[in-house]
Amino acid sequence: MIRDITIGQYYPVASPVHRLDPRTKILLTFIYIISLFFIDFFIGYGFVVVALYAAINVTRVPIKFMLKGLRGIVFILLFTVVLNIFFTPGGRVLFSWNFITVTEGGVKIALMMGARLILLIIGSSILTLTTSPIELTDGIESLLNPFRRIGVPAHEIAMMMSISLRFIPILLEETDKIMKAQMARGADFETGNIVRRAKAMIPIMVPLFISAFRRAEELAMAMEARCYRGGVGRTRMNSLQYKRRDCYAFIIGTLFMIVCFIL
């Protein structure tokens, strides 16, 4: 399950989406996320599924690879659905027993929240799967540049966000190695109640934190050895440029948002 999380990974392949300006993809991702919260009817979610399926085909990233990332959020997804089913009142009562009451409105909200979470994860993963770390950093920094006038460190924020995203798969791989090492020593992470499983995670968290701090220190030393001093005076080999395909992408994203608002 650890290796099934695709957020933070980059899938190198030649596609129209990969060739888009990173600023365009970041803004389109925000438009997509905002559009999801406009929808409160299942027909709207059907439209989003069709649009997302078309976008995935354009990226040329295998659909199975993207769907694989949902396995890591199964617990969160089930928890969200169950919580809304049993604790959201409204509508006709479908089931009632003691303090447990399931209403028609609760089931509807639970299904919509589950669908929204799934679409949010898949849609957001397109950004990192189609954008290299350098492009993502440059795109975030360029979008934050106007806020430098009020003292916002655009380059540093962009660098931290990019490093955080790219460290996700590394830390997940490290967690997988630690779990296998502990299981080889007789550790059990799958049986027992919640308290016992939580205690069993302690031998994983301690070495994981130590490994994360060690990697952070090594990265800082490597950046200092290459005379990294932040964004002051920094030049780029490839400058970001908006092209005609970015304008077309913005038009498509705007139309998508308008349709979601109408639905």
C-alpha positions as CSV (number, residue, x, y, z in Angstrom):
1,M,0.0,0.0,0.0
2,I,2.9,2.4,0.7
3,R,4.1,2.2,-2.9
4,D,0.6,2.8,-4.2
5,I,0.6,6.5,-3.4
6,T,1.3,8.4,-6.5
7,I,1.2,12.0,-5.1
8,G,4.6,13.7,-5.5
9,Q,5.8,11.4,-8.3
10,Y,6.8,12.5,-11.7
11,Y,5.8,10.4,-14.7
12,P,8.1,11.3,-17.7
13,V,6.3,10.9,-21.0
14,A,5.8,13.1,-24.0
15,S,2.3,14.6,-23.9
16,P,0.5,17.9,-24.6
17,V,0.0,18.4,-20.8
18,H,3.7,17.8,-20.0
19,R,4.6,20.6,-22.5
20,L,2.3,23.1,-20.8
21,D,3.7,26.0,-18.8
22,P,3.9,24.9,-15.1
23,R,2.1,28.1,-14.1
24,T,-0.8,27.1,-16.4
25,K,-1.0,23.7,-14.8
26,I,-0.9,25.1,-11.3
27,L,-3.7,27.6,-12.0
28,L,-5.8,24.9,-13.8
29,T,-5.4,22.7,-10.7
30,F,-6.7,25.4,-8.5
31,I,-9.6,26.0,-11.0
32,Y,-10.4,22.2,-10.9
33,I,-10.3,22.1,-7.0
34,I,-12.6,25.2,-6.7
35,S,-15.0,23.8,-9.3
36,L,-15.4,20.6,-7.3
37,F,-16.9,22.6,-4.4
38,F,-19.5,24.2,-6.7
39,I,-21.1,20.8,-7.5
40,D,-23.8,19.4,-5.2
41,F,-25.6,17.1,-7.6
42,F,-24.6,13.7,-9.0
43,I,-25.0,14.9,-12.6
44,G,-22.2,17.4,-12.0
45,Y,-19.9,14.7,-10.7
46,G,-20.6,12.6,-13.8
47,F,-19.5,15.6,-15.9
48,V,-16.3,15.9,-13.8
49,V,-15.6,12.2,-14.3
50,V,-15.9,12.5,-18.0
51,A,-13.7,15.6,-18.2
52,L,-11.1,14.0,-15.9
53,Y,-11.0,10.9,-18.0
54,A,-10.4,13.0,-21.1
55,A,-7.6,14.9,-19.3
56,I,-5.9,11.7,-18.2
57,N,-6.0,10.4,-21.7
58,V,-4.3,13.6,-22.9
59,T,-1.5,13.2,-20.3
60,R,-0.7,9.7,-21.6
61,V,-0.3,8.5,-18.0
62,P,-1.8,5.1,-17.6
63,I,-5.2,5.3,-15.8
64,K,-4.3,2.2,-13.7
65,F,-1.2,4.1,-12.4
66,M,-3.4,7.0,-11.2
67,L,-6.1,4.8,-9.7
68,K,-3.4,2.9,-7.8
69,G,-2.9,6.1,-5.8
70,L,-6.4,5.7,-4.3
71,R,-5.4,2.6,-2.3
72,G,-3.4,4.8,0.1
73,I,-6.5,6.8,1.1
74,V,-8.9,3.9,1.5
75,F,-9.0,4.3,5.3
76,I,-9.6,8.1,5.1
77,L,-12.2,7.6,2.4
78,L,-14.2,5.0,4.4
79,F,-13.9,7.1,7.6
80,T,-15.3,10.1,5.7
81,V,-18.2,8.2,4.2
82,V,-19.1,6.4,7.5
83,L,-18.9,9.7,9.5
84,N,-21.3,11.5,7.1
85,I,-23.7,8.5,6.9
86,F,-24.2,8.2,10.7
87,F,-23.8,11.8,11.8
88,T,-25.4,13.9,9.1
89,P,-29.1,14.5,9.7
90,G,-31.7,15.5,7.1
91,G,-34.3,13.9,4.9
92,R,-36.2,10.7,5.3
93,V,-35.0,8.3,8.0
94,L,-33.7,5.0,6.4
95,F,-32.5,3.2,9.5
96,S,-32.6,3.9,13.2
97,W,-31.3,1.9,16.2
98,N,-30.6,3.4,19.6
99,F,-28.4,6.5,19.0
100,I,-27.6,5.5,15.4
101,T,-29.7,7.1,12.7
102,V,-29.2,6.9,9.0
103,T,-31.0,9.5,6.9
104,E,-31.4,9.9,3.2
105,G,-29.6,13.3,3.3
106,G,-26.7,11.7,5.2
107,V,-26.3,9.0,2.6
108,K,-26.4,11.6,-0.2
109,I,-23.8,13.8,1.5
110,A,-21.6,10.7,2.2
111,L,-21.6,9.6,-1.4
112,M,-20.8,13.1,-2.6
113,M,-18.0,13.6,-0.2
114,G,-16.5,10.3,-1.1
115,A,-16.7,11.1,-4.8
116,R,-15.3,14.6,-4.2
117,L,-12.3,13.2,-2.3
118,I,-11.6,10.6,-5.0
119,L,-11.8,13.2,-7.8
120,L,-9.7,15.6,-5.7
121,I,-6.8,13.1,-5.3
122,I,-6.8,12.0,-8.9
123,G,-7.1,15.5,-10.3
124,S,-4.4,17.0,-8.1
125,S,-2.0,14.1,-8.9
126,I,-2.0,15.1,-12.5
127,L,0.0,18.3,-11.6
128,T,2.9,16.4,-10.0
129,L,2.8,13.5,-12.5
130,T,3.2,15.9,-15.5
131,T,5.5,18.5,-14.0
132,S,9.2,18.1,-13.1
133,P,10.5,19.3,-9.8
134,I,12.4,22.2,-11.4
135,E,9.4,23.3,-13.4
136,L,7.1,23.1,-10.4
137,T,9.5,25.3,-8.3
138,D,9.8,27.9,-11.1
139,G,6.1,28.0,-11.6
140,I,5.2,28.5,-8.0
141,E,7.9,31.1,-7.6
142,S,6.7,33.0,-10.7
143,L,3.1,33.0,-9.4
144,L,4.3,34.3,-6.0
145,N,6.6,37.0,-7.4
146,P,4.0,39.8,-7.2
147,F,3.8,39.3,-3.4
148,R,7.5,40.1,-3.0
149,R,6.5,43.7,-2.6
150,I,4.8,42.9,0.7
151,G,7.8,40.8,2.0
152,V,6.7,37.3,0.8
153,P,9.8,35.1,0.2
154,A,8.6,33.7,-3.1
155,H,11.6,31.6,-4.0
156,E,12.0,30.1,-0.6
157,I,8.3,29.2,-0.4
158,A,8.4,27.6,-3.8
159,M,11.5,25.7,-3.0
160,M,10.1,24.3,0.3
161,M,6.8,23.3,-1.4
162,S,8.6,21.6,-4.2
163,I,11.0,19.7,-1.9
164,S,8.0,18.7,0.3
165,L,6.2,17.2,-2.6
166,R,9.2,15.4,-4.0
167,F,10.1,13.9,-0.6
168,I,6.8,12.2,-0.3
169,P,7.7,9.1,-2.5
170,I,11.2,9.0,-0.9
171,L,9.7,8.9,2.6
172,L,7.1,6.4,1.6
173,E,9.8,4.1,0.2
174,E,11.8,4.5,3.4
175,T,8.7,3.6,5.4
176,D,8.2,0.5,3.3
177,K,11.8,-0.6,4.0
178,I,11.5,0.0,7.7
179,M,8.2,-2.0,7.9
180,K,9.7,-4.9,6.1
181,A,12.8,-4.8,8.4
182,Q,10.6,-4.8,11.5
183,M,8.4,-7.6,10.1
184,A,11.5,-9.7,9.6
185,R,12.2,-9.2,13.3
186,G,8.8,-10.4,14.2
187,A,6.8,-7.2,14.3
188,D,3.0,-7.5,13.6
189,F,1.2,-4.5,12.1
190,E,-2.0,-6.2,10.9
191,T,-3.6,-7.9,13.9
192,G,-5.0,-6.6,17.2
193,N,-7.1,-3.6,18.1
194,I,-6.5,0.0,17.2
195,V,-4.4,0.7,20.4
196,R,-2.2,-2.3,19.7
197,R,-1.7,-1.3,16.1
198,A,-0.8,2.3,17.1
199,K,1.8,1.0,19.5
200,A,3.2,-1.2,16.8
201,M,3.8,1.9,14.7
202,I,6.3,3.4,17.2
203,P,9.2,1.2,16.0
204,I,8.5,2.6,12.5
205,M,8.1,6.3,13.4
206,V,11.3,6.7,15.3
207,P,13.7,5.5,12.6
208,L,11.6,7.3,10.0
209,F,12.0,10.6,11.7
210,I,15.7,10.0,12.1
211,S,16.0,9.1,8.4
212,A,14.0,12.2,7.4
213,F,16.2,14.5,9.5
214,R,19.3,12.9,8.1
215,R,18.1,13.4,4.5
216,A,17.2,17.0,5.2
217,E,20.7,17.6,6.6
218,E,22.3,15.9,3.6
219,L,20.2,18.0,1.3
220,A,21.1,21.3,3.1
221,M,24.8,20.4,3.0
222,A,24.6,19.6,-0.8
223,M,22.9,22.9,-1.5
224,E,25.5,24.8,0.5
225,A,28.3,23.0,-1.3
226,R,26.9,24.2,-4.6
227,C,26.8,27.8,-3.2
228,Y,23.0,28.0,-3.0
229,R,22.0,31.3,-1.5
230,G,18.4,31.6,-2.3
231,G,16.7,33.3,-5.2
232,V,18.8,36.5,-5.2
233,G,20.7,36.8,-8.4
234,R,19.6,33.3,-9.5
235,T,19.4,32.7,-13.3
236,R,17.6,30.0,-15.2
237,M,18.6,27.9,-18.2
238,N,15.1,27.8,-19.5
239,S,12.8,30.8,-19.0
240,L,9.1,30.2,-18.6
241,Q,7.0,31.4,-21.5
242,Y,3.3,31.4,-22.2
243,K,2.4,29.9,-25.5
244,R,-0.7,29.5,-27.6
245,R,-1.4,26.0,-26.1
246,D,-1.5,27.6,-22.6
247,C,-4.2,30.0,-23.8
248,Y,-6.2,27.1,-25.1
249,A,-5.8,25.3,-21.8
250,F,-7.0,28.4,-19.9
251,I,-10.1,28.6,-22.1
252,I,-10.9,24.9,-21.6
253,G,-10.4,25.3,-17.8
254,T,-12.6,28.4,-17.7
255,L,-15.4,26.6,-19.6
256,F,-15.0,23.7,-17.3
257,M,-15.5,25.9,-14.2
258,I,-18.5,27.7,-15.8
259,V,-20.2,24.3,-16.6
260,C,-19.5,23.1,-13.0
261,F,-21.0,26.3,-11.6
262,I,-24.1,25.9,-13.7
263,L,-24.5,22.2,-12.8
